[in-house]
Amino acid sequence: MFKILVAEDDAELRQLFCRVLTRHGFQPIGAADGVEALQVLERDYIDLIVSDIMMPQLDGFSAIMRIREKQNLPILVMSA
C-alpha cells in the first residue's frame, strides 16, 4: 500500500487530508510538525510526503532540508 506522510500542524486539516487519502486507497500517516515527521521517517517507509511550510518546532523548509540529506523522496509542499 502506498504510504503518505502528512505533515500539518492544524489537526483538523491533517485529519481531513488523512481521511480523503484513506478513502482513495492510500495509507496516510499524520505528523503535527517537522520534528514528528522526521520521527515517522525513522521508523516507517514512506512513498510520498505532503508537508505544510509554517509549522511549530521545525518548519517545512527545515524538515525538507534534513530529509534531503538522507533520502530522495517526492515531496508536495503546501502553504496557506
Z-matrix of the N, CA and C atoms (Angstrom, degrees):
N
C 1 1.449
C 2 1.532 1 108.74
N 3 1.293 2 116.52 1 142.24
C 4 1.459 3 124.06 2 -178.11
C 5 1.525 4 109.34 3 -75.49
N 6 1.348 5 117.69 4 117.11
C 7 1.467 6 122.05 5 -178.52
C 8 1.526 7 110.76 6 -97.12
N 9 1.328 8 115.34 7 130.51
C 10 1.459 9 121.48 8 -179.26
C 11 1.525 10 109.28 9 -122.54
N 12 1.312 11 116.12 10 123.34
C 13 1.457 12 121.92 11 175.83
C 14 1.527 13 108.27 12 -87.27
N 15 1.334 14 116.07 13 123.15
C 16 1.464 15 122.01 14 179.34
C 17 1.525 16 107.53 15 -109.29
N 18 1.329 17 117.05 16 105.68
C 19 1.465 18 122.51 17 179.39
C 20 1.528 19 108.34 18 -100.74
N 21 1.324 20 115.27 19 106.62
C 22 1.467 21 121.76 20 -175.64
C 23 1.525 22 108.04 21 -152.51
N 24 1.330 23 116.99 22 127.70
C 25 1.466 24 119.97 23 -176.99
C 26 1.522 25 113.37 24 -79.54
N 27 1.304 26 118.92 25 -21.94
C 28 1.464 27 121.84 26 177.06
C 29 1.532 28 107.90 27 -79.38
N 30 1.329 29 116.54 28 110.29
C 31 1.465 30 121.52 29 -173.80
C 32 1.529 31 112.82 30 -59.25
N 33 1.327 32 117.54 31 -41.32
C 34 1.466 33 120.13 32 -179.25
C 35 1.521 34 111.34 33 -65.36
N 36 1.314 35 116.87 34 -43.48
C 37 1.456 36 120.97 35 178.99
C 38 1.529 37 111.20 36 -66.02
N 39 1.329 38 116.43 37 -41.61
C 40 1.477 39 120.99 38 177.95
C 41 1.524 40 110.14 39 -60.84
N 42 1.329 41 117.15 40 -44.65
C 43 1.464 42 120.81 41 179.10
C 44 1.523 43 111.44 42 -64.96
N 45 1.325 44 117.09 43 -38.25
C 46 1.462 45 120.74 44 177.51
C 47 1.526 46 110.71 45 -61.90
N 48 1.331 47 116.85 46 -49.20
C 49 1.476 48 120.55 47 177.47
C 50 1.519 49 110.73 48 -56.10
N 51 1.323 50 116.10 49 -45.20
C 52 1.464 51 120.27 50 -177.75
C 53 1.531 52 111.68 51 -64.77
N 54 1.331 53 117.15 52 -40.39
C 55 1.473 54 120.10 53 177.94
C 56 1.523 55 111.52 54 -63.25
N 57 1.327 56 116.09 55 -45.42
C 58 1.472 57 120.29 56 -179.07
C 59 1.535 58 109.99 57 -64.01
N 60 1.310 59 117.00 58 -44.26
C 61 1.463 60 119.86 59 179.63
C 62 1.527 61 111.94 60 -63.48
N 63 1.334 62 116.47 61 -39.38
C 64 1.462 63 120.77 62 177.88
C 65 1.522 64 110.47 63 -62.61
N 66 1.313 65 116.65 64 -44.07
C 67 1.475 66 121.16 65 179.54
C 68 1.524 67 111.97 66 -60.69
N 69 1.325 68 116.79 67 -26.90
C 70 1.461 69 120.58 68 -179.30
C 71 1.522 70 112.60 69 -97.12
N 72 1.323 71 116.68 70 14.26
C 73 1.458 72 120.59 71 171.74
C 74 1.515 73 116.36 72 90.64
N 75 1.320 74 117.87 73 9.55
C 76 1.459 75 121.34 74 178.80
C 77 1.525 76 109.95 75 -97.00
N 78 1.312 77 116.19 76 163.72
C 79 1.462 78 121.13 77 175.47
C 80 1.525 79 108.52 78 -111.40
N 81 1.342 80 117.50 79 95.96
C 82 1.461 81 119.73 80 -179.72
C 83 1.525 82 111.75 81 -83.18
N 84 1.323 83 114.62 82 149.17
C 85 1.454 84 122.22 83 173.70
C 86 1.527 85 106.04 84 -129.14
N 87 1.310 86 116.65 85 121.14
C 88 1.455 87 121.14 86 -176.71
C 89 1.517 88 112.94 87 -89.07
N 90 1.333 89 114.93 88 147.57
C 91 1.465 90 122.61 89 175.30
C 92 1.529 91 107.34 90 -139.32
N 93 1.348 92 116.09 91 135.84
C 94 1.465 93 121.02 92 -175.13
C 95 1.523 94 113.92 93 -82.54
N 96 1.325 95 117.91 94 -13.94
C 97 1.467 96 121.82 95 179.60
C 98 1.519 97 109.67 96 -165.14
N 99 1.324 98 116.12 97 -179.90
C 100 1.454 99 120.94 98 -178.09
C 101 1.518 100 113.50 99 -64.06
N 102 1.322 101 117.36 100 -35.46
C 103 1.466 102 121.06 101 179.07
C 104 1.530 103 110.05 102 -63.08
N 105 1.323 104 115.51 103 -47.73
C 106 1.460 105 119.95 104 179.46
C 107 1.530 106 111.13 105 -64.75
N 108 1.325 107 117.26 106 -36.44
C 109 1.463 108 121.15 107 177.51
C 110 1.532 109 110.85 108 -61.40
N 111 1.331 110 116.99 109 -43.50
C 112 1.467 111 120.26 110 178.21
C 113 1.523 112 110.92 111 -63.90
N 114 1.323 113 117.46 112 -36.46
C 115 1.463 114 120.93 113 177.39
C 116 1.526 115 111.13 114 -64.76
N 117 1.308 116 116.70 115 -40.67
C 118 1.467 117 120.70 116 177.49
C 119 1.522 118 109.67 117 -61.44
N 120 1.329 119 117.20 118 -43.87
C 121 1.463 120 121.17 119 -179.12
C 122 1.526 121 112.49 120 -64.37
N 123 1.314 122 117.28 121 -26.47
C 124 1.469 123 120.89 122 177.85
C 125 1.523 124 112.02 123 -71.39
N 126 1.339 125 117.02 124 -28.75
C 127 1.462 126 119.17 125 -174.06
C 128 1.532 127 114.73 126 -110.70
N 129 1.339 128 118.03 127 -16.64
C 130 1.462 129 121.25 128 -176.18
C 131 1.523 130 111.45 129 -126.21
N 132 1.327 131 115.67 130 149.80
C 133 1.468 132 120.72 131 170.35
C 134 1.529 133 106.42 132 -82.50
N 135 1.321 134 116.63 133 128.14
C 136 1.464 135 122.77 134 -178.54
C 137 1.523 136 108.68 135 -121.31
N 138 1.345 137 115.84 136 137.21
C 139 1.460 138 121.44 137 179.75
C 140 1.526 139 112.74 138 -92.15
N 141 1.337 140 116.73 139 -30.64
C 142 1.457 141 121.84 140 -175.57
C 143 1.523 142 108.60 141 -152.67
N 144 1.322 143 116.71 142 145.91
C 145 1.463 144 121.87 143 175.38
C 146 1.520 145 108.58 144 -117.46
N 147 1.340 146 115.58 145 132.43
C 148 1.453 147 122.07 146 170.25
C 149 1.522 148 104.51 147 -112.65
N 150 1.327 149 117.19 148 117.76
C 151 1.459 150 119.91 149 -172.24
C 152 1.517 151 112.71 150 -130.24
N 153 1.313 152 114.27 151 135.96
C 154 1.456 153 122.08 152 169.51
C 155 1.529 154 107.36 153 -75.42
N 156 1.310 155 117.33 154 160.77
C 157 1.466 156 121.60 155 177.26
C 158 1.528 157 110.39 156 -93.22
N 159 1.311 158 116.73 157 -50.90
C 160 1.464 159 121.43 158 -175.48
C 161 1.528 160 109.80 159 -86.99
N 162 1.342 161 116.28 160 98.67
C 163 1.465 162 121.94 161 178.55
C 164 1.526 163 108.71 162 -135.92
N 165 1.337 164 116.69 163 152.46
C 166 1.472 165 119.89 164 177.97
C 167 1.529 166 111.33 165 -71.72
N 168 1.291 167 116.77 166 167.59
C 169 1.461 168 127.05 167 178.13
C 170 1.528 169 112.74 168 64.13
N 171 1.328 170 117.38 169 -60.95
C 172 1.466 171 121.16 170 179.77
C 173 1.522 172 107.22 171 -141.35
N 174 1.337 173 117.22 172 113.02
C 175 1.464 174 120.12 173 -176.48
C 176 1.526 175 111.51 174 -71.73
N 177 1.313 176 115.22 175 169.88
C 178 1.459 177 121.21 176 -177.09
C 179 1.517 178 113.93 177 -60.48
N 180 1.326 179 118.06 178 -42.31
C 181 1.465 180 120.54 179 179.73
C 182 1.526 181 111.38 180 -61.71
N 183 1.326 182 116.58 181 -45.58
C 184 1.470 183 120.55 182 -179.89
C 185 1.524 184 111.19 183 -65.39
N 186 1.326 185 116.22 184 -40.53
C 187 1.465 186 119.91 185 178.19
C 188 1.525 187 110.61 186 -62.97
N 189 1.326 188 116.62 187 -43.09
C 190 1.464 189 120.53 188 179.84
C 191 1.533 190 110.75 189 -62.73
N 192 1.316 191 116.68 190 -41.01
C 193 1.467 192 119.32 191 178.38
C 194 1.532 193 110.80 192 -60.67
N 195 1.320 194 117.38 193 -42.20
C 196 1.466 195 121.12 194 178.49
C 197 1.526 196 111.78 195 -66.96
N 198 1.317 197 116.10 196 -39.50
C 199 1.460 198 120.46 197 178.82
C 200 1.524 199 110.04 198 -63.78
N 201 1.318 200 117.27 199 -44.24
C 202 1.463 201 121.75 200 -178.43
C 203 1.529 202 113.03 201 -64.05
N 204 1.325 203 117.08 202 -24.24
C 205 1.456 204 119.97 203 176.38
C 206 1.529 205 111.59 204 -66.06
N 207 1.348 206 117.05 205 -26.61
C 208 1.464 207 121.64 206 -174.65
C 209 1.522 208 113.82 207 -112.75
N 210 1.340 209 117.00 208 -33.05
C 211 1.460 210 120.88 209 -172.57
C 212 1.521 211 110.69 210 -140.34
N 213 1.317 212 114.14 211 158.00
C 214 1.459 213 119.90 212 174.65
C 215 1.528 214 107.81 213 -117.63
N 216 1.321 215 115.72 214 83.82
C 217 1.464 216 122.20 215 -179.42
C 218 1.519 217 110.28 216 -104.90
N 219 1.319 218 117.55 217 150.41
C 220 1.469 219 118.64 218 171.88
C 221 1.527 220 109.07 219 -68.89
N 222 1.331 221 115.95 220 135.39
C 223 1.455 222 121.62 221 -178.21
C 224 1.524 223 108.88 222 -132.06
N 225 1.326 224 114.88 223 127.47
C 226 1.458 225 122.15 224 175.10
C 227 1.519 226 106.23 225 -103.42
N 228 1.327 227 117.49 226 120.44
C 229 1.463 228 122.25 227 -177.48
C 230 1.523 229 108.69 228 -102.01
N 231 1.331 230 115.03 229 135.70
C 232 1.463 231 120.03 230 177.96
C 233 1.522 232 109.29 231 -131.38
N 234 1.307 233 114.47 232 152.77
C 235 1.452 234 119.21 233 178.86
C 236 1.522 235 109.39 234 -156.71
N 237 1.317 236 115.61 235 146.57
C 238 1.466 237 119.01 236 177.56
C 239 1.513 238 108.14 237 -74.70
